[in-house]
Amino acid sequence: MSPVFRPPNPVRLLILWIGLALARLGLIDRDRAARTTELAWPRVVTGIARMSKNAVDVAMVGIAVGSAAIAGVGFAGPFWGLAFAIGGGIAGGTIALVSQRYGADAHEDLGQAVRGSVLLVVVVTLPVAATFWLIPTDLIGLLSSDARAIELGARYLRIVGLGIPFAALNLVGSRVLVGSDDAYTAMQLRAGGAIANVLINAVLIFGLDLGVIGAAIGTVLSNVVVATAFAVGLVRGGLPGIGAFPVRISPIGAYADPETIADLVSIGAPVGARNLVWTAAEFPMLGILDVFGRDVVAAFVIARRIWGIMNTPGWGFGLAASSLVGQELGTGAEDAAERYGRDIIRFAVATYLVSAVLVAAFAEPIVGLFVDDPGDPAIPIAVTLVYAACVAIVFQGVAGGAAGPLDASGDTTVPFLSQFLGMFCVSIPLAYVGATTPLGLWGVYLGFLAETGVPAAINYWRFDSGTWKSISRGYRPGNEAGSDGGSESGRTD
């Protein structure tokens, strides 16, 4: 098959340049670097677009309403994050099953995996959306005693919660395409949705003076549009103006197949739990930061939005690892799967390092984009938090890069436990010590390092052990547990 033409993209060129530089140094294989780049860069662009959208949301409401709005949206953020914890968990099962079935050319089983994923997403997320609509003030009030921040956060949460099922479905749709070797189409849809979200928000926040409610409405509308595009494209096998999809999924068929649902839950539950660790950890973290005051909360929210943009390489490399390693495992090529995993870990760390250096060099002007008053006391706090994040993000390259092969194999429990230990057993206790002792903000800085350093050590140890290869045999098409783990038939490097 001749290569598909992709228009020049600076993110793709930068990632490819890093990969080729590593290949020249003999650290990774050139062909694997090229193939990883082609799957990773569209997802990185999607991540940059979506995380930038989140950052712009905060900047818009901060400029339009003030630091109370930044804090309010920040308090609502973990609740909205439940969409990505739940949807991302189910989608983790989706990409593992889809990539292995795509690699084995088992398209009927692939369609069953997608329908089962859709059913799970709808069943699990609808009650969450209903809860946010009914009691948003009570929920935000759990995190803060700041009356104005609670009011604004509750307004935002009530509306944005309506978008949770659609946001979760978008994750499933994206993983179906990435698992089928097409990250570019997923990028077009999700990044396009993020850009539309920013434009809608600008009209609603500034043009119609809707403040945080405008930001919430824009998020819901954009997610509905993207979810509809994924659904139509997967059923039709493509979209006008976008092109053909690599797979076509019939909406007619069993949705609640017991074996498929069981596989999705067994793989996806630890992935969802791992994502939930990030989200759930923000609840006590924001509660602890509230002790420092509104300025520290606002600074932390700003730093987290910048962290989100820096973390976007992980979106690409994690999914590239899940797809490429999963496809190799689907054919029984375990040695090739391991080589992909090792190369992607090194590739991810180098890319994160470049990201960290760039952000650290421009930390002050970047933070200044979030507030209208250059004398705002939150600015210097946010800058120091960004510096801490720049150090911590390099460890995230190891943690996320090693988690990708584990996710592809179905060995998802260890990455969950590593993230739980890093966040709840080290990071949050350090922040609490900082809030209640003279350690002060240093507790928060050290917490940033702990939340990535601990998972990096544990995930890499698990990957290096090779246990994940034997676990993958129970999830392959036909459950070929007795297949030869060293075979490389069916795929060339």
Secondary structure, 3 states (H helix, E strand, C coil): CCCCCCCCCHHHHHHHHHHHHHHHCCCCCHHHHHHHHHHHHHHHHHHHHHHHHHHHHHHHHHHHCCHHHHHHHHHHHHHHHHHHHHHHHHHHHHHHHHHHHHHCCCHHHHHHHHHHHHHHHHHHHHHHHHHHHHCHHHHHHCCCCCHHHHHHHHHHHHHHHHHHHHHHHHHHHHHHHHHCCCHHHHHHHHHHHHHHHHHHHHHHHHHCCCHHHHHHHHHHHHHHHHHHHHHHHHHHCEECCCEECCCCCCCCCCCCCHHHHHHHHHHHHHHHHHHHHHHHHHHHHHHHHHHHCHHHHHHHHHHHHHHHHHCHHHHHHHHHHHHHHHHHHHCCCHHHHHHHHHHHHHHHHHHHHHHHHHHHHCHHHHHHCCCCCCCCCHHHHHHHHHHHHHHHHHHHHHHHHHHHHHHHHCCCHHHHHHHHHHHHHHHHHHHHHHHHCCCCCHHHHHHHHHHHHHHHHHHHHHHHHCHHHHHHCCCCCCCCCCCCCCCCCCCCC
